[in-house]
Amino acid sequence: MTKKRGIARRKDDLQYRFGAVVRDCRRRLGISQDELGWRAGLHRTYITDIERGVRNISLRSVSSLSKGLDVSMWSLFASAAGLAEGKPGAGGRESRPAFGEILMVEDNPVDVELTLRAFKRARFVNPVRVARDGAEALDYIYGGGRLSRKRGKPLPQLILLDLYMPKVSGIEFLRKLKSNERTRSVPVIVLTSSRHDKNILECSRLGVQNYIIKPVAFDALSRVTAQLSLGWALWPQPSGD
């Protein structure tokens, strides 16, 4: 009985389902794990761990796998989501899942543009909302301004937060977010110009998941989002309303 429960839990795990999608795609191509590893530029044992659902996957490895399997990153993600909802997985008819929204809080238009380019290179399918300062971001999450989130709309799935902004600073925004029971679970990644920023320690104390040195690049996105697991990319947060 315990073994059966363990198997059921694994099948409910997104990482396990993603591995199953990769395995199914590979088998349909009729290639071995060694061949897929060669095509994707990944070690065979890495492929084995992914297919077993025991490897925390980065965006870079997902990108490499999609090339090795000759499918899109969206197809891999959507197939894993389809398995979760009892819909056809890889090779079946896909229906687009409701990918969670990313909120970027950044007042520098150049940094916004560079970050959006990094998203494009990483092939993010998540919609991105940009708030130009902390006040706009608070309005969007809690209501009260032109950028107010529609009632019942899910909270952002991930927040990328610049610390130095007009009106409401990143630290002030973060304190508000993490002190509210409805919003404290939303993952936050801080955007900073230096790894020696004196506010990094305060951000860590407040519960920030990680930080990225600006300008944002694909490698940095791959490194930090891997630590959040695949769930951040797929499942929207509850609305909090």
C-alpha positions as CSV (number, residue, x, y, z in Angstrom):
1,M,0.0,0.0,0.0
2,T,2.8,2.4,0.9
3,K,4.6,1.7,-2.3
4,K,1.4,2.4,-4.3
5,R,0.9,5.7,-2.5
6,G,4.5,6.6,-3.3
7,I,4.0,5.8,-7.0
8,A,0.8,7.9,-7.0
9,R,2.6,10.9,-5.5
10,R,5.3,10.7,-8.1
11,K,2.8,10.7,-10.9
12,D,1.3,13.8,-9.4
13,D,4.7,15.5,-9.4
14,L,5.4,17.9,-12.3
15,Q,9.1,17.0,-12.5
16,Y,8.1,13.3,-12.8
17,R,5.6,14.0,-15.5
18,F,8.1,16.2,-17.5
19,G,10.5,13.2,-17.4
20,A,7.8,11.0,-18.7
21,V,7.2,13.3,-21.6
22,V,10.9,13.4,-22.5
23,R,11.1,9.6,-22.4
24,D,8.0,9.2,-24.6
25,C,9.4,11.7,-27.2
26,R,12.7,9.9,-27.2
27,R,11.1,6.5,-27.7
28,R,8.9,7.7,-30.5
29,L,12.1,8.9,-32.3
30,G,13.5,5.5,-31.7
31,I,16.7,6.8,-30.1
32,S,18.6,5.8,-27.0
33,Q,19.5,8.0,-24.0
34,D,23.0,8.1,-25.4
35,E,21.8,9.4,-28.7
36,L,19.6,12.0,-27.1
37,G,22.4,13.1,-24.8
38,W,24.6,13.5,-27.9
39,R,22.0,15.5,-29.8
40,A,21.2,17.7,-26.7
41,G,24.8,18.1,-25.6
42,L,23.9,16.5,-22.2
43,H,25.5,13.5,-20.4
44,R,23.5,10.2,-20.6
45,T,23.2,10.0,-16.8
46,Y,21.6,13.5,-16.9
47,I,19.1,12.2,-19.4
48,T,18.4,9.2,-17.2
49,D,17.8,11.4,-14.1
50,I,15.5,13.6,-16.1
51,E,13.4,10.7,-17.3
52,R,13.3,9.2,-13.8
53,G,12.0,12.6,-12.5
54,V,14.8,13.1,-10.0
55,R,16.7,16.0,-11.7
56,N,15.8,19.6,-11.1
57,I,15.8,21.0,-14.6
58,S,17.1,24.4,-15.8
59,L,15.9,26.4,-18.7
60,R,19.1,25.7,-20.5
61,S,18.6,21.9,-20.3
62,V,15.0,22.2,-21.4
63,S,16.2,24.2,-24.4
64,S,18.8,21.6,-25.2
65,L,16.3,18.8,-24.8
66,S,13.8,20.5,-27.1
67,K,16.5,20.7,-29.8
68,G,17.6,17.1,-29.3
69,L,14.0,15.9,-29.5
70,D,13.1,18.3,-32.4
71,V,10.1,19.7,-30.5
72,S,9.5,23.2,-29.0
73,M,10.0,24.0,-25.4
74,W,6.3,25.0,-25.3
75,S,5.4,21.5,-26.5
76,L,7.4,19.9,-23.7
77,F,5.9,22.1,-21.0
78,A,2.3,21.8,-22.4
79,S,2.6,18.1,-22.7
80,A,3.6,17.8,-19.0
81,A,0.7,20.1,-18.1
82,G,-1.7,17.9,-20.3
83,L,-0.6,14.8,-18.4
84,A,-1.4,16.7,-15.1
85,E,-4.9,17.5,-16.3
86,G,-5.6,14.0,-17.7
87,K,-5.3,15.3,-21.2
88,P,-3.2,13.8,-24.0
89,G,0.5,14.2,-23.4
90,A,3.4,14.3,-25.9
91,G,2.2,13.2,-29.3
92,G,-1.5,13.7,-28.4
93,R,-3.6,16.7,-29.0
94,E,-2.3,19.6,-26.9
95,S,-4.4,22.3,-25.4
96,R,-2.7,25.4,-24.1
97,P,-2.5,25.4,-20.3
98,A,-2.9,28.7,-18.3
99,F,0.7,29.7,-17.9
100,G,1.3,32.0,-14.9
101,E,2.1,35.6,-15.4
102,I,5.5,37.2,-14.7
103,L,5.4,40.7,-13.2
104,M,8.6,42.7,-13.9
105,V,9.0,45.8,-11.7
106,E,11.6,47.9,-13.4
107,D,11.8,51.7,-14.2
108,N,14.7,51.6,-16.6
109,P,13.4,51.0,-20.2
110,V,16.8,49.7,-21.4
111,D,16.8,47.1,-18.7
112,V,13.2,46.2,-19.5
113,E,14.0,45.7,-23.2
114,L,17.1,43.6,-22.4
115,T,15.1,41.4,-20.0
116,L,12.4,40.9,-22.5
117,R,15.0,39.8,-25.0
118,A,16.3,37.3,-22.5
119,F,12.8,36.0,-22.0
120,K,12.5,35.6,-25.8
121,R,15.7,33.7,-26.1
122,A,14.7,31.5,-23.2
123,R,11.4,30.9,-25.1
124,F,9.2,31.8,-22.1
125,V,5.6,31.3,-22.8
126,N,4.5,33.1,-19.7
127,P,2.8,36.5,-20.3
128,V,4.9,39.4,-18.9
129,R,3.4,42.5,-17.2
130,V,5.7,45.5,-16.6
131,A,5.3,47.9,-13.7
132,R,7.4,51.0,-14.0
133,D,7.8,51.6,-10.3
134,G,6.9,50.1,-6.9
135,A,3.7,52.1,-6.6
136,E,2.4,50.7,-10.0
137,A,3.3,47.2,-8.9
138,L,1.4,47.5,-5.6
139,D,-1.6,48.9,-7.5
140,Y,-1.5,46.0,-9.8
141,I,-1.4,43.4,-7.1
142,Y,-3.7,45.0,-4.5
143,G,-5.9,47.3,-6.6
144,G,-6.4,51.0,-6.6
145,G,-4.7,52.3,-9.7
146,R,-4.9,52.3,-13.5
147,L,-2.8,49.1,-13.5
148,S,-5.1,47.3,-11.1
149,R,-5.3,43.5,-11.6
150,K,-8.8,42.4,-12.5
151,R,-10.7,40.9,-9.6
152,G,-10.3,37.1,-9.6
153,K,-7.3,37.2,-11.9
154,P,-4.4,35.0,-10.5
155,L,-1.5,36.6,-8.7
156,P,1.8,36.9,-10.6
157,Q,3.5,33.5,-10.8
158,L,6.9,35.2,-10.5
159,I,8.1,38.7,-9.7
160,L,11.3,40.2,-11.0
161,L,12.0,43.2,-8.8
162,D,14.4,46.1,-9.2
163,L,15.4,47.6,-5.8
164,Y,16.0,51.2,-6.8
165,M,12.8,52.9,-8.1
166,P,10.9,56.1,-7.6
167,K,7.8,56.5,-5.5
168,V,8.0,53.1,-3.8
169,S,11.4,51.4,-3.6
170,G,11.9,47.7,-4.2
171,I,12.5,47.1,-0.5
172,E,9.3,48.8,0.5
173,F,7.4,46.8,-2.1
174,L,8.9,43.6,-0.9
175,R,8.1,44.3,2.8
176,K,4.4,44.9,1.8
177,L,4.3,41.8,-0.3
178,K,5.8,39.5,2.3
179,S,3.9,40.9,5.2
180,N,0.6,40.1,3.5
181,E,-0.6,36.5,4.0
182,R,-2.3,36.5,0.6
183,T,0.8,37.4,-1.4
184,R,3.8,36.3,0.7
185,S,4.1,33.0,-1.2
186,V,4.7,34.6,-4.6
187,P,8.3,33.9,-5.6
188,V,10.5,37.1,-6.0
189,I,13.8,37.4,-7.9
190,V,15.7,40.6,-7.3
191,L,17.3,42.5,-10.1
192,T,20.5,44.3,-9.0
193,S,23.5,46.0,-10.5
194,S,26.0,44.4,-8.1
195,R,26.3,41.2,-6.2
196,H,27.7,43.4,-3.4
197,D,24.5,45.4,-3.0
198,K,24.0,46.1,0.7
199,N,20.3,45.4,0.4
200,I,20.8,41.7,-0.8
201,L,21.0,40.5,2.8
202,E,17.7,42.3,3.7
203,C,16.1,40.9,0.7
204,S,17.1,37.4,1.7
205,R,15.8,38.0,5.2
206,L,12.4,39.0,3.7
207,G,12.2,35.8,1.7
208,V,13.5,36.6,-1.8
209,Q,14.3,33.4,-3.7
210,N,17.4,34.6,-5.6
211,Y,18.8,37.6,-7.4
212,I,20.1,38.3,-10.9
213,I,22.9,40.8,-11.9
214,K,21.6,43.2,-14.5
215,P,21.5,43.2,-17.5
216,V,19.5,40.0,-17.4
217,A,20.8,37.3,-19.6
218,F,19.6,33.8,-20.6
219,D,22.3,32.0,-18.4
220,A,21.2,33.9,-15.3
221,L,17.5,33.2,-15.9
222,S,18.4,29.5,-16.4
223,R,20.4,29.4,-13.2
224,V,17.9,31.0,-10.9
225,T,14.6,29.6,-12.3
226,A,16.0,26.1,-12.0
227,Q,15.9,26.5,-8.2
228,L,12.2,27.2,-8.3
229,S,11.3,23.9,-10.1
230,L,9.1,23.7,-13.2
231,G,6.0,24.6,-11.3
232,W,6.6,28.3,-11.4
233,A,6.4,28.3,-15.2
234,L,3.1,26.5,-15.5
235,W,0.6,26.9,-12.7
236,P,-0.8,30.4,-11.8
237,Q,-1.0,31.5,-8.2
238,P,-4.5,31.8,-6.7
239,S,-6.0,35.2,-7.1
240,G,-5.6,36.2,-3.4
241,D,-8.9,38.1,-3.6
